Amino acid sequence: MADAFYVPLGEDRFSATGHTAGPWSSDSQHFGPPSALLVRALENVEPAHPAELARVTVEILGPAPVAELTVRARVERPGRSVELLQAELASAERVVARASAWRIATSDTAEVSTDAGPLLPAPDTVTESPWPEGWQSGYLDAMEWRAVRGGMDVPGPAAVWARQRVPLVDGEEPSGLQRLFTVADSGNGVSNFLEPRKWWFINSELTVHLRRPPSGEWIGLDAVTLVGKNGIGTATSILHDADGPVATGAQALLVRPRQAGGG
């Protein structure tokens, strides 16, 4: 197995490795790496002027198999100040995810910028944290996890640092946004309070609002999961780099018992 989440096979084509396998099944990917691969495609859409991604929504249309994938991106609605981008991830003829992104022309707003919020304790001040029993390896082992508050093996809200042990694409250095989206889809797992062998808590989408691109290898995830009475939940998170919060994330969750028809 290549020491990366994906091996490039040519223009727009990639082979997913076992490092992408998610916690629910070894045959399906955790959606962190696919989300980052979609963002990589969006970043490669050349802007007409200096601009940055401000919001990305990934709609999960079905499981992403640990197999060959095709990803393509385009400008959906051009604009001089604001433009809408679209990206699509497919396995064979089946589209497994779509991403939409608003890209906004940059300007100098340093003198009116606001305090982003408190810093998380640095990752080198905390130790590596394990995931609880009942989760599949693959993606979880391809990332290094360090808990600041709570933890993956502690039910409830948590703040953690995470960094990739392997690159997104073999032979490439991940961008800051690729690193962030590799982690952002883990908000529901990090802050979960349900027993994974008894409950599904699977997200149908991921939305991230960005204030600036992150820097460095470590991405902080400060997350909480809330569940309603009718099988619907939300996981919300604040995403950090070493200099402070850089984005907010949210996931809509399907919550259902794994027994008695819960598939």
Buried (B, 14 or more C-beta within 10 A) or exposed (E): EBEBBBBBEEEBEBBBBBBBBBBBEEEBBBBBBBBBBBBBBBBEBEBEEEBBBBBBBBBBBEBBBBBBBBBBBEBEEEBEEEBBBBBBBBBEEEBBBBBBBBBBBEEEEEEEEEEBEEEBBEBEEBEEBEBBEEBBEBBBBBBBBBBBBBBBEBBEBBBBBBBBEBBBBBEEEBBBBBBBBBBBBBBBBBBBBBEBEEBBBBBEBBBBBBBBBBEEBBBBBBBBBEBEEEEBBBBBBBBBBBEBBBBBBBBBBEBBEBEEEEE
